[in-house]
Amino acid sequence: MTTTAYELGRSNTVSITNEMQSHPSIYEPDAWTGMGVITPGGILAGTWKIERYLIVELKQEGNKAIAIAHDIDEYGIGDTVQDAMSDLLTSMVDCRLSLEKRADKIAEEELRTLKLLKETILHVTSP
């Protein structure tokens, strides 16, 4: 198995497996699905650091690439895999900030998501 690395932001690398499989739909014969890994250590927007590996489902719907992090129930959409992954990471930061603001009012499932986000992305003061 080989991987392709995509650069996201300043130093975050996303490795995408090359084991893309055909989509079973006869309506989208060129569609694909696959898996990707966001690696720890990258810096997002200068203030967020990736702390742990994150497995991401990648797929095509129509002419858009979609990146889905099932364990935190977030996704990103873009014209390319790189755009979808960047959108996913932005969504993760937005979700964490939103949940932190409402932490005393959210249900158990959202508290679990907040805990996972805190383990996955860390706010840092400087890269």
MMTF fields as JSON, N, C-alpha, C and O atoms, coordinates in Angstrom:
{
  "mmtfVersion": "1.0.0",
  "mmtfProducer": "UNKNOWN",
  "numBonds": 507,
  "numAtoms": 508,
  "numGroups": 127,
  "numChains": 1,
  "numModels": 1,
  "chainsPerModel": [1],
  "groupsPerChain": [127],
  "chainIdList": ["A"],
  "bondAtomList": [4, 2, 8, 6, 12, 10, 16, 14, 20, 18, 24, 22, 28, 26, 32, 30, 36, 34, 40, 38, 44, 42, 48, 46, 52, 50, 56, 54, 60, 58, 64, 62, 68, 66, 72, 70, 76, 74, 80, 78, 84, 82, 88, 86, 92, 90, 96, 94, 100, 98, 104, 102, 108, 106, 112, 110, 116, 114, 120, 118, 124, 122, 128, 126, 132, 130, 136, 134, 140, 138, 144, 142, 148, 146, 152, 150, 156, 154, 160, 158, 164, 162, 168, 166, 172, 170, 176, 174, 180, 178, 184, 182, 188, 186, 192, 190, 196, 194, 200, 198, 204, 202, 208, 206, 212, 210, 216, 214, 220, 218, 224, 222, 228, 226, 232, 230, 236, 234, 240, 238, 244, 242, 248, 246, 252, 250, 256, 254, 260, 258, 264, 262, 268, 266, 272, 270, 276, 274, 280, 278, 284, 282, 288, 286, 292, 290, 296, 294, 300, 298, 304, 302, 308, 306, 312, 310, 316, 314, 320, 318, 324, 322, 328, 326, 332, 330, 336, 334, 340, 338, 344, 342, 348, 346, 352, 350, 356, 354, 360, 358, 364, 362, 368, 366, 372, 370, 376, 374, 380, 378, 384, 382, 388, 386, 392, 390, 396, 394, 400, 398, 404, 402, 408, 406, 412, 410, 416, 414, 420, 418, 424, 422, 428, 426, 432, 430, 436, 434, 440, 438, 444, 442, 448, 446, 452, 450, 456, 454, 460, 458, 464, 462, 468, 466, 472, 470, 476, 474, 480, 478, 484, 482, 488, 486, 492, 490, 496, 494, 500, 498, 504, 502],
  "bondOrderList": [1, 1, 1, 1, 1, 1, 1, 1, 1, 1, 1, 1, 1, 1, 1, 1, 1, 1, 1, 1, 1, 1, 1, 1, 1, 1, 1, 1, 1, 1, 1, 1, 1, 1, 1, 1, 1, 1, 1, 1, 1, 1, 1, 1, 1, 1, 1, 1, 1, 1, 1, 1, 1, 1, 1, 1, 1, 1, 1, 1, 1, 1, 1, 1, 1, 1, 1, 1, 1, 1, 1, 1, 1, 1, 1, 1, 1, 1, 1, 1, 1, 1, 1, 1, 1, 1, 1, 1, 1, 1, 1, 1, 1, 1, 1, 1, 1, 1, 1, 1, 1, 1, 1, 1, 1, 1, 1, 1, 1, 1, 1, 1, 1, 1, 1, 1, 1, 1, 1, 1, 1, 1, 1, 1, 1, 1],
  "groupList": [{"groupName": "MET", "atomNameList": ["N", "CA", "C", "O"], "elementList": ["N", "C", "C", "O"], "formalChargeList": [0, 0, 0, 0], "bondAtomList": [1, 0, 2, 1, 3, 2], "bondOrderList": [1, 1, 2], "singleLetterCode": "M", "chemCompType": "L-PEPTIDE LINKING"}, {"groupName": "THR", "atomNameList": ["N", "CA", "C", "O"], "elementList": ["N", "C", "C", "O"], "formalChargeList": [0, 0, 0, 0], "bondAtomList": [1, 0, 2, 1, 3, 2], "bondOrderList": [1, 1, 2], "singleLetterCode": "T", "chemCompType": "L-PEPTIDE LINKING"}, {"groupName": "ALA", "atomNameList": ["N", "CA", "C", "O"], "elementList": ["N", "C", "C", "O"], "formalChargeList": [0, 0, 0, 0], "bondAtomList": [1, 0, 2, 1, 3, 2], "bondOrderList": [1, 1, 2], "singleLetterCode": "A", "chemCompType": "L-PEPTIDE LINKING"}, {"groupName": "TYR", "atomNameList": ["N", "CA", "C", "O"], "elementList": ["N", "C", "C", "O"], "formalChargeList": [0, 0, 0, 0], "bondAtomList": [1, 0, 2, 1, 3, 2], "bondOrderList": [1, 1, 2], "singleLetterCode": "Y", "chemCompType": "L-PEPTIDE LINKING"}, {"groupName": "GLU", "atomNameList": ["N", "CA", "C", "O"], "elementList": ["N", "C", "C", "O"], "formalChargeList": [0, 0, 0, 0], "bondAtomList": [1, 0, 2, 1, 3, 2], "bondOrderList": [1, 1, 2], "singleLetterCode": "E", "chemCompType": "L-PEPTIDE LINKING"}, {"groupName": "LEU", "atomNameList": ["N", "CA", "C", "O"], "elementList": ["N", "C", "C", "O"], "formalChargeList": [0, 0, 0, 0], "bondAtomList": [1, 0, 2, 1, 3, 2], "bondOrderList": [1, 1, 2], "singleLetterCode": "L", "chemCompType": "L-PEPTIDE LINKING"}, {"groupName": "GLY", "atomNameList": ["N", "CA", "C", "O"], "elementList": ["N", "C", "C", "O"], "formalChargeList": [0, 0, 0, 0], "bondAtomList": [1, 0, 2, 1, 3, 2], "bondOrderList": [1, 1, 2], "singleLetterCode": "G", "chemCompType": "PEPTIDE LINKING"}, {"groupName": "ARG", "atomNameList": ["N", "CA", "C", "O"], "elementList": ["N", "C", "C", "O"], "formalChargeList": [0, 0, 0, 0], "bondAtomList": [1, 0, 2, 1, 3, 2], "bondOrderList": [1, 1, 2], "singleLetterCode": "R", "chemCompType": "L-PEPTIDE LINKING"}, {"groupName": "SER", "atomNameList": ["N", "CA", "C", "O"], "elementList": ["N", "C", "C", "O"], "formalChargeList": [0, 0, 0, 0], "bondAtomList": [1, 0, 2, 1, 3, 2], "bondOrderList": [1, 1, 2], "singleLetterCode": "S", "chemCompType": "L-PEPTIDE LINKING"}, {"groupName": "ASN", "atomNameList": ["N", "CA", "C", "O"], "elementList": ["N", "C", "C", "O"], "formalChargeList": [0, 0, 0, 0], "bondAtomList": [1, 0, 2, 1, 3, 2], "bondOrderList": [1, 1, 2], "singleLetterCode": "N", "chemCompType": "L-PEPTIDE LINKING"}, {"groupName": "VAL", "atomNameList": ["N", "CA", "C", "O"], "elementList": ["N", "C", "C", "O"], "formalChargeList": [0, 0, 0, 0], "bondAtomList": [1, 0, 2, 1, 3, 2], "bondOrderList": [1, 1, 2], "singleLetterCode": "V", "chemCompType": "L-PEPTIDE LINKING"}, {"groupName": "ILE", "atomNameList": ["N", "CA", "C", "O"], "elementList": ["N", "C", "C", "O"], "formalChargeList": [0, 0, 0, 0], "bondAtomList": [1, 0, 2, 1, 3, 2], "bondOrderList": [1, 1, 2], "singleLetterCode": "I", "chemCompType": "L-PEPTIDE LINKING"}, {"groupName": "GLN", "atomNameList": ["N", "CA", "C", "O"], "elementList": ["N", "C", "C", "O"], "formalChargeList": [0, 0, 0, 0], "bondAtomList": [1, 0, 2, 1, 3, 2], "bondOrderList": [1, 1, 2], "singleLetterCode": "Q", "chemCompType": "L-PEPTIDE LINKING"}, {"groupName": "HIS", "atomNameList": ["N", "CA", "C", "O"], "elementList": ["N", "C", "C", "O"], "formalChargeList": [0, 0, 0, 0], "bondAtomList": [1, 0, 2, 1, 3, 2], "bondOrderList": [1, 1, 2], "singleLetterCode": "H", "chemCompType": "L-PEPTIDE LINKING"}, {"groupName": "PRO", "atomNameList": ["N", "CA", "C", "O"], "elementList": ["N", "C", "C", "O"], "formalChargeList": [0, 0, 0, 0], "bondAtomList": [1, 0, 2, 1, 3, 2], "bondOrderList": [1, 1, 2], "singleLetterCode": "P", "chemCompType": "L-PEPTIDE LINKING"}, {"groupName": "ASP", "atomNameList": ["N", "CA", "C", "O"], "elementList": ["N", "C", "C", "O"], "formalChargeList": [0, 0, 0, 0], "bondAtomList": [1, 0, 2, 1, 3, 2], "bondOrderList": [1, 1, 2], "singleLetterCode": "D", "chemCompType": "L-PEPTIDE LINKING"}, {"groupName": "TRP", "atomNameList": ["N", "CA", "C", "O"], "elementList": ["N", "C", "C", "O"], "formalChargeList": [0, 0, 0, 0], "bondAtomList": [1, 0, 2, 1, 3, 2], "bondOrderList": [1, 1, 2], "singleLetterCode": "W", "chemCompType": "L-PEPTIDE LINKING"}, {"groupName": "LYS", "atomNameList": ["N", "CA", "C", "O"], "elementList": ["N", "C", "C", "O"], "formalChargeList": [0, 0, 0, 0], "bondAtomList": [1, 0, 2, 1, 3, 2], "bondOrderList": [1, 1, 2], "singleLetterCode": "K", "chemCompType": "L-PEPTIDE LINKING"}, {"groupName": "CYS", "atomNameList": ["N", "CA", "C", "O"], "elementList": ["N", "C", "C", "O"], "formalChargeList": [0, 0, 0, 0], "bondAtomList": [1, 0, 2, 1, 3, 2], "bondOrderList": [1, 1, 2], "singleLetterCode": "C", "chemCompType": "L-PEPTIDE LINKING"}],
  "groupTypeList": [0, 1, 1, 1, 2, 3, 4, 5, 6, 7, 8, 9, 1, 10, 8, 11, 1, 9, 4, 0, 12, 8, 13, 14, 8, 11, 3, 4, 14, 15, 2, 16, 1, 6, 0, 6, 10, 11, 1, 14, 6, 6, 11, 5, 2, 6, 1, 16, 17, 11, 4, 7, 3, 5, 11, 10, 4, 5, 17, 12, 4, 6, 9, 17, 2, 11, 2, 11, 2, 13, 15, 11, 15, 4, 3, 6, 11, 6, 15, 1, 10, 12, 15, 2, 0, 8, 15, 5, 5, 1, 8, 0, 10, 15, 18, 7, 5, 8, 5, 4, 17, 7, 2, 15, 17, 11, 2, 4, 4, 4, 5, 7, 1, 5, 17, 5, 5, 17, 4, 1, 11, 5, 13, 10, 1, 8, 14],
  "groupIdList": [1, 2, 3, 4, 5, 6, 7, 8, 9, 10, 11, 12, 13, 14, 15, 16, 17, 18, 19, 20, 21, 22, 23, 24, 25, 26, 27, 28, 29, 30, 31, 32, 33, 34, 35, 36, 37, 38, 39, 40, 41, 42, 43, 44, 45, 46, 47, 48, 49, 50, 51, 52, 53, 54, 55, 56, 57, 58, 59, 60, 61, 62, 63, 64, 65, 66, 67, 68, 69, 70, 71, 72, 73, 74, 75, 76, 77, 78, 79, 80, 81, 82, 83, 84, 85, 86, 87, 88, 89, 90, 91, 92, 93, 94, 95, 96, 97, 98, 99, 100, 101, 102, 103, 104, 105, 106, 107, 108, 109, 110, 111, 112, 113, 114, 115, 116, 117, 118, 119, 120, 121, 122, 123, 124, 125, 126, 127],
  "secStructList": [7, 7, 3, 3, 3, 3, 3, 3, 6, 6, 6, 3, 3, 3, 3, 3, 3, 1, 7, 7, 3, 3, 7, 1, 7, 6, 6, 7, 6, 6, 7, 3, 3, 3, 3, 3, 3, 3, 7, 6, 6, 7, 3, 3, 6, 6, 6, 3, 3, 3, 7, 1, 7, 3, 3, 3, 3, 3, 3, 3, 3, 6, 6, 3, 3, 3, 3, 3, 3, 6, 6, 6, 6, 3, 3, 3, 3, 3, 1, 1, 2, 2, 2, 2, 2, 2, 2, 2, 2, 2, 2, 2, 2, 2, 2, 2, 2, 2, 2, 2, 2, 6, 6, 6, 6, 7, 7, 2, 2, 2, 2, 2, 2, 2, 2, 2, 2, 2, 2, 2, 3, 3, 3, 7, 1, 7, 7],
  "xCoordList": [0.845, 0.0, 0.887, 1.823, 0.607, 1.341, 0.416, -0.804, 0.998, 0.196, 0.61, 1.716, -0.285, -0.018, -0.177, -1.154, 0.737, 0.656, 0.133, 0.568, -0.791, -1.327, -0.97, -1.129, -0.503, -0.175, -1.422, -2.126, -1.681, -2.803, -2.254, -1.47, -2.658, -2.205, -0.697, -0.114, -0.067, 1.361, 2.194, 3.165, 1.837, 2.711, 1.949, 2.555, 0.666, -0.107, -0.117, -0.435, 0.226, 0.254, -0.873, -1.101, -1.56, -2.622, -2.195, -1.906, -2.157, -1.803, -3.076, -3.948, -3.181, -4.365, -3.956, -3.031, -4.621, -4.28, -4.688, -5.606, -4.01, -4.336, -5.341, -5.593, -5.908, -6.859, -8.272, -9.165, -8.467, -9.79, -10.602, -10.072, -11.867, -12.72, -13.817, -14.237, -14.279, -15.355, -16.643, -16.969, -17.354, -18.67, -19.637, -19.578, -20.525, -21.399, -22.511, -23.225, -22.674, -23.772, -23.522, -22.441, -24.507, -24.382, -24.528, -24.194, -25.022, -25.227, -23.953, -23.84, -22.99, -21.72, -20.568, -19.91, -20.317, -19.297, -17.878, -17.023, -17.603, -16.258, -16.102, -15.046, -17.135, -17.062, -16.09, -15.779, -15.609, -14.636, -14.886, -15.547, -14.354, -14.335, -12.958, -12.261, -12.563, -11.269, -11.132, -12.081, -9.958, -9.677, -8.453, -7.569, -8.418, -7.272, -6.898, -7.677, -5.707, -5.232, -4.691, -3.835, -5.19, -4.612, -3.572, -3.888, -2.349, -1.256, -1.058, -1.316, -0.605, -0.392, 0.776, 1.645, 0.771, 1.894, 1.669, 2.395, 0.677, 0.429, -0.213, -0.859, -0.039, -0.602, -1.683, -1.465, -2.856, -3.978, -4.159, -4.225, -4.239, -4.517, -3.601, -3.975, -2.42, -1.437, -1.701, -0.834, -2.889, -3.201, -3.748, -4.013, -3.926, -4.461, -3.492, -2.999, -3.214, -2.27, -3.009, -3.818, -2.716, -3.269, -2.496, -1.27, -3.21, -2.594, -2.592, -1.759, -3.492, -3.552, -3.933, -4.442, -3.676, -4.079, -5.595, -6.29, -6.1, -7.537, -7.816, -7.366, -8.562, -8.939, -10.151, -11.114, -10.094, -11.127, -11.599, -10.789, -12.91, -13.472, -13.49, -13.885, -13.062, -13.062, -13.973, -13.939, -14.784, -15.63, -15.995, -15.805, -16.517, -16.971, -18.481, -19.058, -19.115, -20.545, -20.719, -20.439, -21.176, -21.249, -19.85, -18.974, -19.626, -18.295, -17.567, -16.591, -18.023, -17.415, -16.732, -17.205, -15.616, -14.94, -15.464, -15.698, -15.643, -16.154, -15.209, -14.807, -14.855, -14.017, -14.86, -15.388, -14.984, -15.855, -15.046, -14.388, -15.098, -14.501, -15.641, -16.294, -15.88, -17.034, -16.978, -18.018, -15.775, -15.717, -16.105, -16.479, -16.016, -16.472, -17.654, -18.097, -18.163, -19.366, -19.244, -20.144, -18.123, -17.883, -17.476, -16.974, -17.694, -17.313, -16.877, -17.14, -16.206, -15.801, -16.076, -16.05, -16.338, -16.646, -15.741, -15.444, -15.308, -14.495, -14.427, -14.898, -13.838, -13.657, -12.596, -12.626, -11.661, -10.595, -10.543, -11.168, -9.799, -9.604, -8.951, -9.343, -7.964, -7.276, -8.266, -8.234, -9.137, -10.138, -11.1, -11.455, -11.52, -12.441, -11.782, -12.421, -10.513, -9.803, -9.624, -9.788, -9.294, -9.161, -10.485, -10.521, -11.576, -12.901, -13.265, -13.863, -12.906, -13.148, -12.417, -13.003, -11.158, -10.384, -10.951, -10.977, -11.402, -12.053, -13.338, -13.625, -14.116, -15.355, -15.082, -15.845, -13.995, -13.641, -13.335, -13.777, -12.591, -12.273, -13.554, -13.776, -14.398, -15.659, -16.546, -17.153, -16.617, -17.43, -16.891, -17.655, -15.593, -15.003, -15.299, -15.702, -15.107, -15.365, -16.834, -17.141, -17.723, -19.151, -19.514, -20.247, -19.005, -19.303, -18.696, -19.299, -17.514, -16.888, -17.724, -17.833, -18.313, -19.142, -20.393, -20.906, -20.882, -22.132, -21.92, -22.866, -20.708, -20.356, -21.248, -21.501, -21.72, -22.561, -24.017, -24.826, -24.359, -25.745, -25.942, -27.063, -24.863, -24.982, -25.167, -24.827, -25.71, -25.994, -24.72, -23.655, -24.859, -23.731, -23.006, -21.776, -23.75, -23.137, -22.267, -21.178, -22.742, -21.949, -20.735, -19.683, -20.868, -19.714, -18.65, -17.455, -19.077, -18.149, -17.429, -16.219, -18.194, -17.595, -16.593, -15.511, -16.949, -16.038, -14.756, -13.665, -14.877, -13.693, -12.798, -11.581, -13.389, -12.605, -11.938, -10.787, -12.663, -12.081, -10.921, -9.915, -11.052, -9.953, -8.734, -7.601, -8.966, -7.859, -7.243, -6.087, -8.005, -7.566, -6.906, -5.869, -7.495, -6.935, -6.706, -7.584, -5.523, -5.109, -4.874, -4.194, -5.435, -5.209, -3.834, -3.527, -3.01, -1.667, -1.527, -2.212, -0.637, -0.5, 0.43, 0.308, 1.356, 2.237, 2.651, 2.794, 2.845, 3.235, 4.617, 5.14],
  "yCoordList": [-1.177, 0.0, 1.237, 1.328, 2.174, 3.424, 4.539, 4.376, 5.666, 6.799, 8.044, 8.136, 8.976, 10.275, 11.302, 11.249, 12.214, 13.228, 14.532, 14.968, 15.141, 16.441, 17.422, 17.113, 18.568, 19.57, 20.381, 20.853, 20.534, 21.345, 22.423, 22.137, 23.637, 24.715, 24.873, 24.792, 25.099, 25.361, 24.099, 23.988, 23.14, 21.971, 20.675, 19.657, 20.685, 19.474, 18.609, 19.09, 17.344, 16.424, 15.421, 14.883, 15.179, 14.194, 13.089, 13.349, 11.877, 10.743, 10.057, 9.744, 9.826, 9.211, 7.866, 7.811, 6.791, 5.501, 5.49, 6.203, 4.688, 4.612, 3.503, 3.185, 2.92, 1.833, 2.366, 2.055, 3.158, 3.68, 2.569, 1.8, 2.481, 1.439, 2.077, 3.201, 1.363, 1.878, 2.003, 1.152, 3.047, 3.254, 2.318, 2.204, 1.643, 0.659, 1.253, 0.505, 2.548, 3.169, 3.164, 3.537, 2.748, 2.801, 4.239, 4.54, 5.116, 6.513, 7.339, 8.406, 6.855, 7.551, 6.563, 6.221, 6.107, 5.066, 5.502, 4.651, 6.806, 7.287, 7.686, 8.184, 7.476, 7.844, 6.927, 5.839, 7.362, 6.593, 6.758, 7.701, 5.84, 5.939, 5.499, 4.782, 5.918, 5.529, 6.017, 6.545, 5.84, 6.261, 7.161, 7.038, 8.061, 8.939, 9.026, 8.639, 9.534, 9.699, 11.109, 11.537, 11.828, 13.117, 12.827, 12.238, 13.235, 12.917, 13.997, 15.171, 13.618, 14.598, 15.528, 15.223, 16.666, 17.591, 18.8, 19.787, 18.749, 19.882, 21.049, 20.869, 22.227, 23.451, 23.963, 24.068, 24.283, 24.81, 26.282, 26.657, 27.101, 28.531, 29.177, 30.174, 28.626, 29.216, 29.024, 29.34, 28.507, 28.42, 27.077, 26.913, 26.124, 24.806, 23.738, 23.776, 22.777, 21.705, 20.365, 20.086, 19.546, 18.197, 17.336, 17.251, 16.701, 15.954, 14.446, 13.763, 13.906, 12.454, 12.123, 12.968, 10.88, 10.422, 10.434, 10.096, 10.825, 10.846, 10.129, 10.561, 9.032, 8.269, 8.948, 9.288, 9.139, 9.876, 9.064, 8.535, 8.971, 8.37, 9.44, 10.581, 9.06, 9.974, 9.401, 8.203, 10.258, 9.787, 10.939, 12.114, 10.554, 11.523, 11.45, 10.364, 12.603, 12.695, 13.774, 14.948, 13.374, 14.312, 14.754, 13.92, 16.054, 16.564, 17.074, 17.815, 16.691, 17.142, 15.992, 14.856, 16.31, 15.367, 15.627, 16.772, 14.541, 14.649, 13.895, 12.77, 14.519, 13.901, 13.804, 14.809, 12.591, 12.363, 11.763, 10.736, 12.406, 11.872, 11.297, 12.02, 10.0, 9.37, 9.41, 9.522, 9.321, 9.273, 10.586, 10.601, 11.684, 12.964, 13.545, 14.657, 12.797, 13.182, 14.558, 15.392, 14.769, 16.006, 15.644, 14.548, 16.564, 16.33, 17.631, 18.722, 17.49, 18.627, 18.327, 17.171, 19.365, 19.228, 20.173, 21.279, 19.73, 20.582, 20.069, 18.973, 20.871, 20.474, 19.384, 18.603, 19.33, 18.33, 17.662, 18.135, 16.568, 15.912, 16.88, 16.952, 17.618, 18.59, 19.628, 19.955, 20.144, 21.129, 20.524, 21.175, 19.291, 18.618, 18.399, 18.594, 17.998, 17.799, 19.121, 19.173, 20.176, 21.491, 21.943, 22.483, 21.72, 22.08, 21.262, 21.789, 19.978, 19.133, 19.681, 19.781, 20.03, 20.551, 21.872, 22.111, 22.724, 23.975, 23.686, 24.335, 22.714, 22.33, 21.803, 22.072, 21.052, 20.524, 21.649, 21.607, 22.643, 23.783, 24.532, 24.862, 24.801, 25.509, 24.74, 25.329, 23.425, 22.59, 22.631, 22.771, 22.511, 22.546, 23.872, 23.888, 24.974, 26.288, 26.435, 26.965, 25.969, 26.043, 25.194, 25.649, 23.976, 23.098, 23.616, 23.482, 24.203, 24.767, 25.903, 26.035, 26.72, 27.836, 27.343, 28.013, 26.152, 25.63, 24.392, 23.64, 24.17, 22.92, 22.606, 21.436, 23.614, 23.357, 23.068, 22.775, 23.148, 22.958, 21.818, 21.576, 21.114, 20.113, 18.707, 18.432, 17.832, 16.452, 15.614, 16.055, 14.402, 13.487, 13.197, 13.149, 13.007, 12.725, 13.892, 13.68, 15.107, 16.278, 16.439, 16.891, 16.073, 16.112, 15.11, 15.39, 13.947, 12.957, 13.507, 13.339, 14.172, 14.782, 15.86, 15.943, 16.689, 17.737, 17.125, 17.623, 16.053, 15.38, 14.879, 15.062, 14.252, 13.776, 14.925, 14.815, 16.02, 17.173, 17.754, 18.16, 17.798, 18.302, 17.393, 17.861, 16.084, 15.141, 15.209, 14.83, 15.686, 15.696, 17.005, 17.0, 18.121, 19.432, 20.247, 20.352, 20.813, 21.566, 23.02, 23.305, 23.933, 25.352, 25.719, 25.482, 26.295, 26.726, 28.212, 28.768, 28.86, 30.307, 30.686, 31.777, 29.815, 30.1, 28.79, 27.773, 28.818, 27.586, 27.218, 26.209],
  "zCoordList": [0.0, 0.0, 0.0, 0.795, -0.87, -0.889, -0.44, -0.42, -0.08, 0.354, -0.404, -0.936, -0.439, -1.018, 0.089, 0.836, 0.21, 1.258, 0.677, -0.389, 1.377, 1.015, 2.118, 3.299, 1.755, 2.756, 3.087, 2.195, 4.369, 4.841, 5.757, 6.662, 5.527, 6.39, 6.31, 5.229, 7.457, 7.475, 7.5, 6.751, 8.348, 8.455, 8.668, 9.002, 8.487, 8.73, 7.484, 6.397, 7.629, 6.505, 6.653, 7.736, 5.579, 5.552, 4.596, 3.429, 5.083, 4.245, 3.785, 4.596, 2.503, 1.916, 1.324, 0.513, 1.708, 1.125, -0.342, -0.747, -1.12, -2.54, -2.827, -3.989, -1.802, -1.995, -2.173, -1.384, -3.196, -3.51, -4.16, -4.962, -3.823, -4.376, -5.191, -4.915, -6.191, -7.033, -6.247, -5.419, -6.508, -5.908, -6.614, -7.839, -5.892, -6.534, -7.397, -8.065, -7.401, -8.134, -9.642, -10.098, -10.399, -11.864, -12.359, -13.505, -11.503, -11.892, -11.753, -12.356, -10.963, -10.789, -10.953, -9.97, -12.159, -12.36, -12.017, -11.769, -11.997, -11.675, -10.213, -9.823, -9.397, -7.986, -7.258, -7.742, -6.093, -5.335, -3.841, -3.406, -3.079, -1.62, -1.156, -1.874, 0.026, 0.568, 1.995, 2.574, 2.559, 3.922, 3.922, 3.073, 4.882, 5.044, 6.511, 7.382, 6.784, 8.145, 8.291, 7.516, 9.283, 9.64, 10.711, 11.745, 10.469, 11.385, 12.439, 12.174, 13.628, 14.692, 14.389, 13.572, 15.067, 14.989, 14.12, 14.238, 13.245, 12.36, 13.085, 14.118, 12.553, 13.12, 12.185, 10.978, 12.739, 11.972, 12.295, 13.466, 11.294, 11.456, 12.492, 13.11, 12.686, 13.585, 15.06, 15.875, 15.446, 16.871, 17.334, 18.525, 16.452, 16.811, 16.359, 15.232, 17.24, 16.938, 16.937, 17.822, 15.931, 15.857, 16.856, 16.786, 17.783, 18.867, 18.677, 19.273, 17.872, 17.711, 16.271, 15.534, 15.892, 14.57, 14.476, 15.434, 13.319, 13.094, 11.77, 10.709, 11.852, 10.663, 10.029, 10.716, 8.723, 8.008, 6.807, 6.046, 6.646, 5.435, 4.352, 4.594, 3.172, 2.031, 0.961, 0.681, 0.366, -0.718, -1.636, -1.321, -2.763, -3.751, -3.835, -3.9, -3.832, -4.106, -5.161, -4.916, -6.322, -7.432, -7.791, -8.022, -7.839, -8.159, -6.917, -7.039, -5.729, -4.477, -3.744, -3.761, -3.102, -2.215, -0.805, -0.416, -0.043, 1.319, 2.242, 1.944, 3.367, 4.393, 5.664, 6.14, 6.213, 7.359, 8.502, 8.334, 9.662, 10.891, 11.719, 12.472, 11.581, 12.219, 13.738, 14.388, 14.32, 15.783, 16.454, 17.627, 15.713, 16.28, 15.521, 15.81, 14.555, 13.822, 13.154, 13.25, 12.484, 11.737, 10.314, 10.061, 9.398, 8.007, 7.353, 7.858, 6.218, 5.407, 3.948, 3.525, 3.185, 1.758, 0.974, 1.427, -0.2, -1.042, -2.466, -2.771, -3.328, -4.725, -4.864, -5.815, -3.918, -3.927, -2.548, -1.599, -2.446, -1.149, -0.174, 0.991, -0.644, 0.214, 0.748, 1.935, -0.105, 0.329, 1.346, 2.328, 1.117, 2.038, 3.396, 4.43, 3.406, 4.668, 5.412, 6.631, 4.695, 5.322, 5.922, 7.027, 5.185, 5.682, 6.921, 7.858, 6.929, 8.095, 9.322, 10.399, 9.166, 10.294, 10.799, 12.006, 9.896, 10.29, 11.048, 12.054, 10.572, 11.249, 12.649, 13.576, 12.807, 14.118, 15.103, 16.251, 14.664, 15.533, 15.892, 17.057, 14.889, 15.139, 16.115, 17.009, 15.939, 16.822, 18.248, 19.203, 18.386, 19.737, 20.423, 21.586, 19.726, 20.325, 20.731, 21.799, 19.882, 20.18, 21.401, 22.279, 21.455, 22.588, 23.888, 24.952, 23.806, 25.013, 25.593, 26.812, 24.728, 25.196, 25.925, 26.822, 25.523, 26.081, 26.943, 27.181, 27.411, 28.089, 29.288, 29.573, 29.982, 31.159, 30.796, 31.677, 29.504, 29.075, 28.08, 27.634, 27.727, 26.671, 27.239, 28.39, 26.406, 26.796, 26.819, 26.387, 27.332, 27.491, 26.174, 26.146, 25.092, 23.787, 23.315, 22.781, 23.509, 23.125, 24.027, 23.573, 25.306, 26.204, 25.747, 25.84, 25.255, 24.72, 23.493, 23.342, 22.613, 21.419, 21.809, 21.228, 22.791, 23.252, 23.802, 23.526, 24.574, 25.11, 23.974, 24.021, 22.959, 21.815, 21.062, 20.641, 20.898, 20.207, 21.003, 20.422, 22.326, 23.159, 23.082, 23.189, 22.896, 22.748, 21.346, 21.154, 20.384, 18.988, 18.584, 17.919, 18.978, 18.617, 19.888, 20.744, 19.991, 21.164, 20.778, 19.792, 21.556, 21.316, 21.846, 23.015, 20.988, 21.378, 21.123, 20.264, 21.869, 21.71, 20.582, 20.026, 20.231, 19.093, 18.443, 19.121, 17.114, 16.42, 16.8, 16.326]
}
